[in-house]
Structure formats: structure tokens, C-alpha cells
Amino acid sequence: MRTDTGSVKSARRALEIIEYVTQAPRAASFAELAGALEYPRSSLHGLLATLTEMGWLELDPRTRTYSVGIRAWEAGRGYLNGRDLVERARPYMERVRDDLDETVQLAVLDGRDVVYVARVDGSHRLVTSYSVGGRVAAHASAGGKAMLALLPADQVAGRLAGVPLERYTPATIGSLARLRAELSTTRSRGYALDEEEYTVGVRCLALAVQDHDGAPAAALSVSVPTVRFGAKEQKRALAALTRNARALSRALGHDS
């Protein structure tokens, strides 16, 4: 059996403290936490001080008891916002699917990657890595490029700094200079393409979905085998995605 040590043990204990305080019927004292969790008192003092400093817990100076802090509330809001985004997006995704009878995805940016948070399939089911919860390098995906194109250059550089751009196929963009040129083209034309850059034999077209501040909240995309995605089909996909990405952006408060 694996025994957690060092920072792993500290991380587990910090999360267990948050869980305990979250589920407690009232604010918890140090003595209550020490008795319930059975941590060394010196370790518990340090963990509580760190969690309080970072906003995960709040310490009432009068009663010396701990309750849930603002950071826990923010994390919960982030989770609910993600669920709300999927629920709002699904009707628009289904309209694109109905127009094209192809696989439609919704993705969000997470650092260097995109994470697929929703997907609807047409009758031509597509077996790819773009399943819900799947993660793909942003520079190698249409959805990732659509969102990166809306970020300031320094933010793009910050996300991608320090690690070479991984090559997945011969078509994958492998340098920051080439990626910057591709993002400039994407901004100008208003949509992004993945031309077999992540999976040989699959092309993808994507548009960013913008929030009320104009920031990229997500990307709406369609993925199709290359043999079925010629110029005519891409034109139809672009029209369907444009209508629905703009409509979803307006639903999120963007004046598009």
C-alpha cells in the first residue's frame, strides 16, 4: 500500500481540513479539528495558518473558530459556471449537429491545453480524443487556436513559455513564430482550422465563444474526416458555427 509523504501528505491534510469545515454544522475550533483529524498539533497550526492566509478558511478572531473562506466559494462558483456554460451551449451545439449531421464539441482553455466539456454526435460518429474530459494541446486544435487568437500576445506567450510545441503529425505547428502567424490569420478571418494537425485524417473548424467582456469563454467546433470535409462542406460548417457561436456569445452577454 502506498504511503503519502512530504508535500503529498500536506496536500491531502489541507484538503481534509477544508472538507471537514465545509461539512461541519458550525464554525470549528482548533481543538475540534485536532480531535477529529488527529494531526500533530504543530502541523495543524501550520496548515490552518496557510489555508487562512490563502482565503480557503476564515478565522473568527473573537471565537477563534474556522469557517469556509472566500476562495472555496470562488471555486464553487467556477464549478457552477462551467456547468452553466455547458447547459447554455447544448441547444446551440445541437443546432449545429442538426444542420451538419457531424460531431460538435465545446472546449475551454486550461493553460496550454483545451479541455472538451461537451460533445454531441451526428449519425457519422467520430472516434477521436475529443471526448468529454479529453485534453488536447491548444496549438494543435482548432478550438485552441480560436481562443488563443483572442488573447493578448503576452498571455499567449505566458501560456506557452518554457516548453517546446509538441508535434503530433507532420502538419502540427512546431514553432511560436509560426503559431503567432496562424493566430493572426485566425483573428483576421474569424475562425480557426485544424488541418490534420492533431489527428491524421481528421479536420476541424472552430469559432470562439466570447463572454460579456469579449474574452474567449469557450470554442464551438466541428470535426469531420478529411475525406468528407471539402470546400463545400467547410463552407456549410462555417455558416452553422458562425450563427450559433454568435448566438451563444450573445446569450453570455457579449455584444456580437
MIKE-225768 format. One record per residue: chain; x, y, z of N, C-alpha, C in turn. Coordinates in Angstrom, 2 decimals, padded with zeros to 5 digits. Example, Ala and Ser with C-alpha at 12.3 -4.5 7.8 and 13.67 -1.06 7.14 Angstrom:
> A  013.19  -005.69  007.80  012.30  -004.50  007.80  013.20  -003.30  007.80
> A  012.85  -002.25  007.08  013.67  -001.06  007.14  012.90  000.03  007.87
# end
This chain:
> A  000.86  -001.20  000.00  000.00  000.00  000.00  000.89  001.24  000.00
> A  000.50  002.23  -000.83  001.29  003.45  -000.92  001.06  004.33  000.30
> A  002.14  004.87  000.87  002.05  005.80  001.98  002.46  007.18  001.50
> A  001.55  008.17  001.60  001.87  009.52  001.16  002.84  010.18  002.12
> A  003.83  010.88  001.59  004.80  011.56  002.42  004.98  012.98  001.93
> A  005.64  013.82  002.76  006.03  015.16  002.35  004.87  016.01  001.90
> A  005.09  016.67  000.74  004.09  017.62  000.25  002.79  016.94  -000.11
> A  002.85  015.66  -000.53  001.62  014.94  -000.86  000.76  014.79  000.39
> A  001.39  014.42  001.50  000.66  014.28  002.76  000.07  015.63  003.19
> A  000.85  016.69  003.05  000.36  018.02  003.43  -000.83  018.44  002.57
> A  -000.75  018.15  001.26  -001.86  018.49  000.37  -003.12  017.73  000.77
> A  -002.97  016.43  001.08  -004.12  015.62  001.50  -004.72  016.18  002.79
> A  -003.86  016.52  003.72  -004.36  017.03  005.00  -005.07  018.37  004.82
> A  -004.52  019.25  003.97  -005.17  020.53  003.73  -006.56  020.34  003.16
> A  -006.69  019.42  002.20  -008.00  019.15  001.60  -008.95  018.53  002.62
> A  -008.44  017.68  003.48  -009.30  017.08  004.50  -009.80  018.13  005.49
> A  -008.96  019.12  005.80  -009.40  020.22  006.67  -010.53  020.99  006.00
> A  -010.36  021.32  004.73  -011.40  022.06  004.00  -012.69  021.26  003.97
> A  -012.58  019.96  003.68  -013.77  019.10  003.65  -014.47  019.09  005.01
> A  -013.70  018.99  006.07  -014.30  018.94  007.41  -015.05  020.24  007.71
> A  -014.38  021.37  007.47  -015.01  022.66  007.78  -016.23  022.89  006.90
> A  -016.16  022.46  005.63  -017.29  022.62  004.72  -018.51  021.86  005.20
> A  -018.29  020.67  005.75  -019.41  019.81  006.15  -019.86  020.03  007.59
> A  -019.07  020.76  008.37  -019.42  020.97  009.78  -020.66  021.86  009.91
> A  -021.51  021.59  010.90  -022.73  022.39  011.06  -022.47  023.80  011.59
> A  -021.27  024.03  012.10  -020.92  025.35  012.65  -019.41  025.54  012.49
> A  -018.94  026.75  012.75  -017.51  027.01  012.69  -016.76  026.09  013.66
> A  -015.58  025.62  013.24  -014.84  024.62  014.01  -013.66  025.25  014.73
> A  -013.46  024.84  015.98  -012.32  025.32  016.76  -011.09  024.48  016.46
> A  -009.93  024.98  016.89  -008.70  024.22  016.72  -008.81  022.88  017.44
> A  -009.34  022.90  018.67  -009.44  021.66  019.45  -010.34  020.66  018.74
> A  -011.44  021.13  018.16  -012.34  020.23  017.45  -011.65  019.61  016.24
> A  -010.94  020.42  015.47  -010.23  019.93  014.30  -009.14  018.94  014.69
> A  -008.41  019.27  015.75  -007.34  018.38  016.20  -007.89  017.03  016.64
> A  -009.03  017.06  017.34  -009.62  015.81  017.80  -010.21  014.98  016.66
> A  -010.83  015.65  015.70  -011.47  014.93  014.62  -010.47  014.38  013.60
> A  -009.42  015.15  013.31  -008.49  014.77  012.25  -007.24  014.06  012.77
> A  -006.94  014.25  014.05  -005.81  013.56  014.69  -004.47  013.85  014.01
> A  -004.28  015.10  013.61  -002.98  015.51  013.06  -002.11  016.00  014.22
> A  -000.79  015.97  014.05  000.08  016.62  015.04  -000.30  018.09  015.17
> A  -000.33  018.59  016.39  -000.81  019.95  016.61  000.03  020.99  015.87
> A  001.34  020.76  015.82  002.21  021.72  015.12  001.88  021.76  013.63
> A  001.62  020.58  013.02  001.26  020.53  011.59  -000.08  021.19  011.36
> A  -001.03  020.96  012.26  -002.36  021.54  012.10  -002.30  023.06  012.19
> A  -001.50  023.58  013.12  -001.33  025.04  013.23  -000.83  025.62  011.90
> A  000.19  024.99  011.33  000.75  025.48  010.08  -000.22  025.41  008.92
> A  -000.93  024.31  008.82  -001.90  024.15  007.73  -003.04  025.16  007.85
> A  -003.55  025.36  009.05  -004.63  026.32  009.25  -004.17  027.74  008.93
> A  -002.94  028.07  009.32  -002.41  029.40  009.02  -002.32  029.62  007.51
> A  -001.83  028.60  006.79  -001.70  028.72  005.33  -003.06  028.81  004.65
> A  -004.00  027.96  005.04  -005.33  027.97  004.43  -006.06  029.29  004.71
> A  -005.83  029.84  005.90  -006.45  031.12  006.23  -005.82  032.25  005.43
> A  -004.50  032.24  005.33  -003.79  033.26  004.57  -004.22  033.26  003.10
> A  -004.47  032.08  002.54  -004.83  031.97  001.13  -006.32  032.11  000.88
> A  -007.11  032.28  001.94  -008.53  032.56  001.76  -009.43  031.34  001.69
> A  -008.86  030.14  001.90  -009.71  028.94  001.88  -010.49  028.78  003.18
> A  -009.95  029.35  004.26  -010.65  029.36  005.54  -010.69  030.79  006.07
> A  -011.64  031.06  006.95  -011.70  032.33  007.66  -011.62  032.05  009.16
> A  -010.82  032.84  009.86  -010.68  032.69  011.31  -011.40  033.84  011.99
> A  -012.36  033.50  012.85  -013.05  034.50  013.64  -012.15  034.86  014.82
> A  -011.64  036.08  014.89  -010.68  036.42  015.94  -011.30  036.42  017.34
> A  -012.62  036.56  017.41  -013.28  036.58  018.71  -013.45  035.18  019.27
> A  -013.98  034.26  018.45  -014.27  032.91  018.92  -013.14  031.93  018.63
> A  -012.16  032.37  017.81  -011.04  031.52  017.39  -011.54  030.24  016.72
> A  -012.55  030.40  015.86  -013.09  029.26  015.13  -012.93  029.50  013.63
> A  -012.91  028.40  012.89  -012.66  028.44  011.45  -013.93  028.10  010.68
> A  -014.14  028.88  009.60  -015.26  028.61  008.69  -014.74  028.69  007.26
> A  -015.61  028.36  006.31  -015.22  028.35  004.89  -014.89  029.76  004.43
> A  -013.78  029.90  003.68  -013.33  031.19  003.19  -013.80  031.50  001.79
> A  -013.45  032.69  001.32  -013.92  033.18  000.03  -013.39  032.35  -001.14
> A  -012.16  031.79  -001.00  -011.62  031.02  -002.11  -012.43  029.75  -002.36
> A  -012.95  029.14  -001.32  -013.79  027.96  -001.50  -015.08  028.36  -002.24
> A  -015.62  029.51  -001.89  -016.82  030.00  -002.59  -016.50  030.25  -004.07
> A  -015.34  030.85  -004.34  -014.96  031.13  -005.72  -014.78  029.85  -006.53
> A  -014.18  028.83  -005.88  -014.01  027.56  -006.57  -015.37  026.93  -006.89
> A  -016.29  027.02  -005.95  -017.64  026.51  -006.21  -018.34  027.26  -007.31
> A  -018.14  028.57  -007.34  -018.73  029.38  -008.41  -018.15  028.97  -009.77
> A  -016.83  028.71  -009.79  -016.21  028.29  -011.03  -016.79  026.98  -011.53
> A  -017.02  026.04  -010.61  -017.62  024.76  -010.98  -019.03  024.97  -011.53
> A  -019.81  025.78  -010.84  -021.18  026.02  -011.30  -021.21  026.76  -012.62
> A  -020.27  027.71  -012.80  -020.22  028.43  -014.08  -019.91  027.49  -015.23
> A  -019.01  026.52  -014.99  -018.71  025.55  -016.02  -019.92  024.71  -016.39
> A  -020.66  024.29  -015.39  -021.88  023.53  -015.66  -022.91  024.41  -016.38
> A  -023.00  025.67  -015.99  -023.94  026.59  -016.62  -023.57  026.80  -018.08
> A  -022.27  026.90  -018.38  -021.83  027.07  -019.76  -022.27  025.90  -020.62
> A  -022.09  024.69  -020.13  -022.48  023.50  -020.89  -023.98  023.49  -021.13
> A  -024.75  023.80  -020.09  -026.20  023.79  -020.23  -026.67  024.85  -021.22
> A  -026.04  026.03  -021.19  -026.39  027.08  -022.14  -025.99  026.72  -023.55
> A  -024.84  026.06  -023.68  -024.30  025.79  -025.01  -024.99  024.64  -025.72
> A  -025.54  023.70  -024.99  -026.04  022.48  -025.62  -027.07  022.73  -026.71
> A  -028.06  023.61  -026.54  -029.02  023.82  -027.65  -028.35  024.33  -028.92
> A  -027.32  025.17  -028.77  -026.62  025.70  -029.95  -025.78  024.60  -030.60
> A  -025.18  023.75  -029.78  -024.44  022.62  -030.32  -025.36  021.68  -031.09
> A  -026.52  021.45  -030.55  -027.46  020.55  -031.20  -027.96  021.12  -032.53
> A  -028.08  022.45  -032.61  -028.48  023.07  -033.88  -027.41  022.87  -034.94
> A  -026.15  023.03  -034.53  -025.06  022.78  -035.49  -025.08  021.32  -035.91
> A  -025.22  020.42  -034.97  -025.28  018.99  -035.28  -026.43  018.68  -036.24
> A  -027.60  019.28  -035.99  -028.75  019.02  -036.85  -028.54  019.57  -038.25
> A  -027.84  020.70  -038.36  -027.56  021.29  -039.68  -026.57  020.45  -040.47
> A  -025.59  019.87  -039.79  -024.47  019.22  -040.49  -024.44  017.70  -040.36
> A  -025.09  017.18  -039.32  -025.05  015.76  -039.00  -023.61  015.30  -038.75
> A  -022.84  016.15  -038.06  -021.46  015.84  -037.74  -021.21  016.05  -036.24
> A  -020.05  015.60  -035.77  -019.67  015.72  -034.37  -019.35  017.17  -034.02
> A  -019.96  017.67  -032.94  -019.76  019.05  -032.50  -019.23  019.03  -031.07
> A  -018.20  019.86  -030.80  -017.59  019.92  -029.47  -017.63  021.31  -028.88
> A  -017.60  021.37  -027.56  -017.41  022.61  -026.82  -016.18  022.43  -025.96
> A  -015.22  023.36  -026.09  -013.96  023.26  -025.35  -013.66  024.55  -024.63
> A  -012.90  024.46  -023.54  -012.43  025.64  -022.80  -010.91  025.56  -022.68
> A  -010.27  026.72  -022.52  -008.82  026.78  -022.34  -008.43  026.43  -020.91
> A  -007.37  025.66  -020.78  -006.79  025.36  -019.47  -005.28  025.36  -019.63
> A  -004.66  026.50  -019.39  -003.23  026.62  -019.56  -002.82  026.46  -021.02
> A  -001.99  025.46  -021.31  -001.52  025.19  -022.66  -002.51  024.35  -023.46
> A  -003.53  023.85  -022.81  -004.42  022.87  -023.44  -005.84  023.40  -023.59
> A  -006.62  022.64  -024.36  -008.06  022.79  -024.33  -008.63  021.53  -023.69
> A  -009.72  021.69  -022.96  -010.43  020.57  -022.36  -011.83  020.56  -022.94
> A  -012.25  019.41  -023.43  -013.57  019.29  -024.03  -014.60  019.04  -022.93
> A  -015.56  019.95  -022.84  -016.54  019.89  -021.74  -017.90  019.41  -022.20
> A  -018.13  019.35  -023.51  -019.40  018.83  -024.03  -019.20  018.39  -025.47
> A  -020.02  017.45  -025.89  -019.94  016.92  -027.26  -021.28  016.36  -027.64
> A  -021.69  016.59  -028.88  -022.89  015.95  -029.44  -022.49  015.31  -030.76
> A  -022.98  014.11  -031.02  -022.59  013.36  -032.20  -023.70  013.35  -033.24
> A  -023.31  013.44  -034.50  -024.23  013.20  -035.59  -024.31  011.71  -035.86
> A  -024.94  011.35  -036.96  -025.06  009.92  -037.28  -023.73  009.34  -037.70
> A  -022.80  010.21  -038.16  -021.46  009.77  -038.50  -020.58  009.91  -037.26
> A  -020.63  008.93  -036.39  -019.87  009.03  -035.15  -018.38  009.04  -035.45
> A  -017.66  009.89  -034.73  -016.23  010.08  -034.96  -015.47  009.65  -033.71
> A  -014.60  008.68  -033.86  -013.81  008.19  -032.73  -012.50  008.98  -032.70
> A  -012.39  009.91  -031.75  -011.21  010.75  -031.61  -010.90  010.95  -030.14
> A  -009.89  011.76  -029.86  -009.56  012.13  -028.49  -010.47  013.22  -027.96
> A  -011.42  013.69  -028.79  -012.23  014.83  -028.40  -013.44  014.41  -027.57
> A  -013.27  013.45  -026.67  -014.37  013.05  -025.80  -014.46  014.00  -024.63
> A  -015.61  014.01  -023.94  -015.79  014.91  -022.81  -014.73  014.59  -021.75
> A  -014.02  015.62  -021.32  -012.92  015.45  -020.38  -011.59  015.27  -021.06
> A  -011.60  015.06  -022.38  -010.35  014.91  -023.11  -009.58  016.22  -023.18
> A  -008.27  016.09  -023.26  -007.38  017.25  -023.24  -006.48  017.19  -024.46
> A  -006.38  018.33  -025.18  -005.57  018.41  -026.40  -004.76  019.70  -026.33
> A  -003.54  019.67  -026.82  -002.71  020.87  -026.86  -003.40  021.96  -027.68
> A  -003.48  023.16  -027.12  -004.22  024.24  -027.77  -003.66  024.59  -029.14
> A  -002.32  024.53  -029.29  -001.72  024.93  -030.56  -002.01  023.95  -031.69
> A  -002.48  022.73  -031.32  -002.74  021.70  -032.31  -004.23  021.48  -032.55
> A  -005.06  022.36  -032.03  -006.50  022.19  -032.18  -007.14  023.47  -032.70
> A  -008.21  023.31  -033.48  -008.91  024.49  -033.99  -009.52  025.29  -032.85
> A  -010.14  024.60  -031.89  -010.73  025.31  -030.77  -009.70  026.08  -029.97
> A  -008.54  025.47  -029.74  -007.48  026.14  -029.01  -006.99  027.39  -029.73
> A  -006.79  027.27  -031.03  -006.31  028.43  -031.79  -007.37  029.53  -031.86
> A  -008.65  029.14  -031.93  -009.72  030.14  -031.96  -009.72  030.97  -030.68
> A  -009.47  030.32  -029.54  -009.45  031.05  -028.26  -008.14  031.80  -028.06
> A  -007.02  031.18  -028.39  -005.73  031.87  -028.24  -005.68  033.14  -029.07
> A  -006.34  033.13  -030.22  -006.32  034.30  -031.11  -006.96  035.52  -030.49
> A  -007.80  035.33  -029.48  -008.47  036.46  -028.84  -007.72  036.96  -027.61
> A  -006.64  036.29  -027.24  -005.88  036.70  -026.06  -004.76  037.67  -026.46
> A  -004.37  038.58  -025.55  -003.21  039.44  -025.81  -001.97  038.59  -026.02
> A  -001.04  039.11  -026.80  000.17  038.36  -027.15  000.95  037.91  -025.92
> A  001.00  038.76  -024.87  001.77  038.37  -023.68  001.13  037.20  -022.95
> A  -000.20  037.12  -023.00  -000.87  035.99  -022.36  -000.63  034.70  -023.13
> A  -000.64  034.80  -024.45  -000.33  033.62  -025.25  001.08  033.14  -024.96
> A  002.03  034.07  -024.94  003.43  033.72  -024.66  003.56  033.11  -023.27
> A  002.84  033.66  -022.29  002.91  033.14  -020.93  002.39  031.72  -020.83
> A  001.34  031.40  -021.56  000.79  030.06  -021.53  001.73  029.03  -022.16
> A  002.46  029.46  -023.17  003.24  028.51  -023.97  004.73  028.55  -023.66
> A  005.15  029.43  -022.75  006.58  029.61  -022.49  007.19  028.37  -021.82
> A  008.45  028.13  -022.15  009.23  027.14  -021.42  009.19  025.73  -021.93
> A  008.20  025.39  -022.75  008.08  024.02  -023.24  007.89  024.07  -024.75
> A  008.66  023.29  -025.51  008.50  023.28  -026.98  007.10  022.85  -027.38
> A  006.63  023.34  -028.51  005.33  022.93  -029.03  005.44  021.50  -029.56
> A  004.66  020.62  -028.97  004.75  019.22  -029.35  004.18  018.98  -030.75
> A  004.84  018.13  -031.51  004.39  017.77  -032.84  003.63  016.45  -032.76
> A  002.40  016.44  -033.27  001.58  015.22  -033.26  001.49  014.58  -034.64
> A  001.53  015.39  -035.68  001.50  014.93  -037.06  002.47  015.81  -037.85
> A  002.75  015.47  -039.09  003.61  016.34  -039.90  003.04  017.75  -040.08
> A  001.73  017.91  -039.90  001.10  019.22  -040.11  001.06  020.08  -038.86
> A  001.43  019.54  -037.70  001.35  020.31  -036.46  002.28  021.51  -036.48
> A  001.79  022.65  -035.99  002.62  023.85  -035.86  003.68  023.59  -034.79
> A  004.94  023.81  -035.14  006.02  023.46  -034.23  006.83  024.61  -033.69
> A  006.47  025.85  -034.03  007.24  026.99  -033.53  006.30  028.12  -033.13
> A  006.74  028.92  -032.16  005.93  030.05  -031.71  005.75  031.08  -032.82
> A  006.78  031.27  -033.64  006.67  032.24  -034.73  005.58  031.84  -035.71
> A  005.55  030.56  -036.06  004.51  030.09  -036.98  003.13  030.13  -036.32
> A  003.09  029.84  -035.02  001.81  029.90  -034.32  001.29  031.33  -034.27
> A  002.17  032.29  -034.00  001.73  033.69  -033.97  001.16  034.11  -035.32
> A  001.78  033.67  -036.41  001.27  033.98  -037.74  -000.10  033.34  -037.95
> A  -000.25  032.10  -037.48  -001.53  031.40  -037.62  -002.62  032.09  -036.81
> A  -002.28  032.56  -035.61  -003.27  033.24  -034.77  -003.68  034.58  -035.39
> A  -002.74  035.25  -036.03  -003.06  036.49  -036.73  -004.05  036.22  -037.86
> A  -003.81  035.17  -038.63  -004.74  034.79  -039.70  -006.11  034.43  -039.13
> A  -006.10  033.71  -038.02  -007.36  033.32  -037.38  -008.16  034.54  -036.95
> A  -007.50  035.52  -036.35  -008.20  036.75  -035.95  -008.80  037.45  -037.16
> A  -008.04  037.52  -038.24  -008.50  038.25  -039.43  -009.72  037.60  -040.07
> A  -009.72  036.28  -040.16  -010.83  035.62  -040.87  -011.97  035.24  -039.93
> A  -011.70  035.22  -038.60  -012.77  034.99  -037.64  -013.02  033.54  -037.27
> A  -012.21  032.62  -037.74  -012.37  031.22  -037.39  -011.02  030.53  -037.49
> A  -010.93  029.34  -036.86  -009.68  028.59  -036.83  -009.86  027.24  -037.50
> A  -008.76  026.73  -038.04  -008.75  025.43  -038.68  -007.71  024.52  -038.04
> A  -008.03  023.26  -037.97  -007.08  022.20  -037.65  -007.07  021.28  -038.86
> A  -006.01  021.37  -039.63  -005.92  020.59  -040.86  -005.01  019.39  -040.65
> A  -005.59  018.39  -039.96  -004.87  017.16  -039.62  -003.65  017.45  -038.75
> A  -003.77  018.44  -037.88  -002.65  018.86  -037.04  -002.55  018.07  -035.75
> A  -003.65  017.43  -035.34  -003.62  016.60  -034.14  -003.85  015.13  -034.49
> A  -004.74  014.89  -035.44  -005.04  013.52  -035.86  -005.01  013.45  -037.37
> A  -004.18  012.59  -037.91  -004.16  012.40  -039.36  -005.51  011.87  -039.82
> A  -006.06  012.52  -040.85  -007.34  012.09  -041.39  -008.54  012.80  -040.82
> A  -008.31  013.74  -039.90  -009.42  014.50  -039.30  -009.14  015.99  -039.40
> A  -010.11  016.72  -039.90  -010.04  018.18  -039.93  -011.08  018.75  -038.97
> A  -010.81  019.96  -038.49  -011.70  020.60  -037.53  -011.79  022.09  -037.85
> A  -012.96  022.65  -037.67  -013.20  024.09  -037.83  -013.84  024.59  -036.55
> A  -013.38  025.75  -036.05  -013.86  026.24  -034.75  -014.01  027.75  -034.74
> A  -014.97  028.22  -033.94  -015.14  029.63  -033.63  -015.13  029.81  -032.13
> A  -014.55  030.93  -031.69  -014.56  031.24  -030.26  -015.94  031.73  -029.84
> A  -016.30  031.41  -028.61  -017.49  031.95  -027.95  -016.99  032.96  -026.94
> A  -017.51  034.19  -026.99  -017.00  035.26  -026.13  -017.97  035.59  -025.00
> A  -017.40  035.98  -023.85  -018.24  036.37  -022.73  -018.55  037.85  -022.79
> A  -019.12  038.39  -021.72  -019.58  039.78  -021.73  -018.42  040.77  -021.86
> A  -017.20  040.34  -021.49  -016.03  041.20  -021.62  -015.32  041.03  -022.96
> A  -015.80  040.12  -023.79  -015.15  039.84  -025.06  -014.06  038.79  -024.97
> A  -013.83  038.25  -023.78  -012.81  037.22  -023.60  -013.33  035.88  -024.11
> A  -012.43  034.98  -024.51  -012.87  033.68  -025.00  -013.36  032.78  -023.87
> A  -014.67  032.56  -023.82  -015.24  031.70  -022.80  -015.13  030.23  -023.18
> A  -015.14  029.96  -024.49  -015.12  028.59  -024.98  -014.91  028.64  -026.48
> A  -014.87  027.46  -027.09  -014.84  027.36  -028.55  -015.84  026.31  -028.98
> A  -016.56  026.61  -030.02  -017.52  025.69  -030.63  -016.88  025.17  -031.91
> A  -016.82  023.85  -032.06  -016.09  023.30  -033.20  -016.82  022.08  -033.77
> A  -016.47  021.77  -035.01  -016.97  020.57  -035.67  -015.78  019.81  -036.24
> A  -015.77  018.50  -036.03  -014.68  017.65  -036.52  -015.23  016.65  -037.52
> A  -014.52  016.51  -038.65  -015.00  015.69  -039.75  -013.81  014.98  -040.38
> A  -013.95  013.71  -040.78  -012.88  013.07  -041.53  -012.54  013.87  -042.79
> A  -011.27  013.96  -043.09  -010.81  014.78  -044.22  -011.51  014.41  -045.52
> A  -011.77  013.13  -045.72  -012.37  012.69  -046.99  -013.79  013.23  -047.17
> A  -014.43  013.67  -046.09  -015.79  014.21  -046.18  -015.85  015.70  -045.91
> A  -014.68  016.38  -045.88  -014.68  017.78  -045.46  -013.98  018.65  -046.50
> A  -014.55  018.68  -047.68  -014.05  019.53  -048.74  -014.52  020.96  -048.59
> A  -014.26  021.79  -049.61  -014.57  023.22  -049.54  -016.06  023.47  -049.32
> A  -016.92  022.73  -050.00  -018.37  022.92  -049.85  -018.82  022.61  -048.44
> A  -018.34  021.50  -047.89  -018.73  021.09  -046.54  -018.18  022.07  -045.49
> A  -016.97  022.56  -045.72  -016.41  023.54  -044.78  -017.21  024.84  -044.80
> A  -017.69  025.23  -045.96  -018.50  026.45  -046.04  -019.79  026.29  -045.26
> A  -020.44  025.13  -045.39  -021.66  024.86  -044.62  -021.37  024.84  -043.12
> A  -020.25  024.22  -042.73  -019.90  024.15  -041.32  -019.62  025.54  -040.76
> A  -018.91  026.37  -041.53  -018.60  027.72  -041.08  -019.88  028.52  -040.85
> A  -020.84  028.40  -041.76  -022.09  029.14  -041.62  -022.84  028.71  -040.36
> A  -022.93  027.40  -040.14  -023.67  026.89  -038.97  -022.97  027.28  -037.68
> A  -021.64  027.15  -037.64  -020.90  027.51  -036.44  -020.97  029.01  -036.17
> A  -020.88  029.82  -037.21  -020.93  031.27  -037.02  -022.25  031.69  -036.42
> A  -023.35  031.20  -036.97  -024.68  031.55  -036.43  -024.77  031.21  -034.95
> A  -024.35  030.02  -034.61  -024.58  029.54  -033.26  -023.54  030.01  -032.26
> A  -022.30  030.19  -032.69  -021.29  030.76  -031.79  -021.64  032.19  -031.43
> A  -022.11  032.95  -032.42  -022.51  034.33  -032.14  -023.73  034.38  -031.24
> A  -024.69  033.49  -031.48  -025.89  033.47  -030.65  -025.55  033.08  -029.22
> A  -024.65  032.11  -029.05  -024.25  031.72  -027.70  -023.47  032.85  -027.03
> A  -022.62  033.54  -027.78  -021.89  034.69  -027.21  -022.88  035.75  -026.72
> A  -023.91  036.02  -027.51  -024.93  037.00  -027.06  -025.62  036.51  -025.81
> A  -025.87  035.20  -025.71  -026.52  034.65  -024.51  -025.64  034.81  -023.28
> A  -024.31  034.88  -023.50  -023.37  035.07  -022.39  -023.10  036.54  -022.12
> A  -023.77  037.44  -022.85  -023.67  038.86  -022.58  -022.76  039.62  -023.50
> A  -022.21  038.95  -024.55  -021.32  039.65  -025.47  -022.14  040.35  -026.54
> A  -021.77  041.57  -026.86  -022.48  042.37  -027.85  -021.93  042.05  -029.23
> A  -022.29  040.87  -029.76  -021.74  040.44  -031.05  -022.76  040.63  -032.17
# end
